[in-house]
């Protein structure tokens, strides 16, 4: 059983290589997303789904649901929200400002996790 089957990021290492691949994948689903009235991330997740990979969550979401990511599982990638930085406004007060730069969020499918036996969390 190959838990990384059909994962375009399984053989990709390095954040810049992942970012480049994510840009290309995003471009390929952009029209579909627009036609369906959904976001690019939703369209990306739809493109990752197959007979094995049906539900996607972050590592922490799976953990909170009582699952653990299998050893060797490689994350699928989507865009995170815009990154923020702390800036000083005209009054000299610090406030958060969006940078316009989107990070990469890592998600795992139901096929890449196991239920944690009761009492072993």
N, C-alpha and C positions, 0 to 999 in steps of 0.2 A: 504494500500500500504506500503510494507516494503522496504524502500529505501536502506537497508543494506543486502537485500536478495542476497545470493550467494557470499558474501564478506567473505573470510576466516579470515579476520582481525577484523570483527565486534565484536567478543567477546574476543578479545585479548587485554590485557592492559599491559602497561610496555614495554619499549623499548627493553629489553633483550628478552622478550617473542616474540615480533614482529620480532626481528632479527633471533631468532631460527626458527620461522615459515617461514620467508623469505628464510633462508638457505635451508630448506627442500623443499619448492616450487621451488627454483632455481635448486636444484639437480634434481627434477622431470622433469623439462623442458629443461635441459641442452642438452640432446641428440637431442631433436626436434630442438632446436636453431641451433645446429651444422649442422644437416642435411639440414636445410632450409637456412643456411648461414646468420642468423640474431643473434643479441645479446640476452643475457639472459633476459634483461628487455623487449624487444619486445615480446619474447616468454611468459613472465609472463603476459603482458597486453593481449596477445591473449587468454591466459587461463582464464583471468577474464571476457572476453566478453561473453555476452549471449543476449537473446532477448531484455533485458532492458538496460544493460550496454554496450554501443556501442563505445563511445568516452571517452577518459581519458585525463585529464589535471590537473595541479597543482591548488591549491586554487587561487594563483595570476593570472595564465593564464585564469581561468574562470572569475575572476573579470575583467581583462582587456578586455575580450570578452563581458562584459555586463551581466554576470550571478552572482548569489550568491549561495553559498553552503547551502543546506537546513539544518535547525536545526536538530541535531541528526545524521547527516550523518557521517559514519565512513570511514576513508580513506583506500584505497587499498595501498599497499606498493610495491615499487620497489627500486632498489639500486640507490643511488646518485653517482655522479662521485667520484673519489678518493679524500679524504680529504687532505688538504695541511697544512703545518705548515711553519713558518718562521724560517730559519736557517742561520747561519753565514758561509760564504764560506771561503776558505783559505786566501783570501785577507782581510777578516774582514768585508765584505759587506753582508748585509742581502738579502736573496733571498728566494723564495718559493720552497718548496720541497714536493713531494707527499709522504704521509705516508704509502700508501699501504692498508689503511683502508677505506672501503666504508661505507658511512652513509646510512640512510634510507630516501627516498623521499616519500612523501605522495601525492597520486593522487585521484581525484574524477571522477566519471562517469557522463555522461549526465543525467542519471536517478537520480542523487543526487543534481542537481542544478535547479534553477528557473531563468528565464529571469528577470532582474531588469527592472521595468517599467521606461520608459523614464523620465529623470529629477530626479530620485531618487538615482543616483550613489553617 
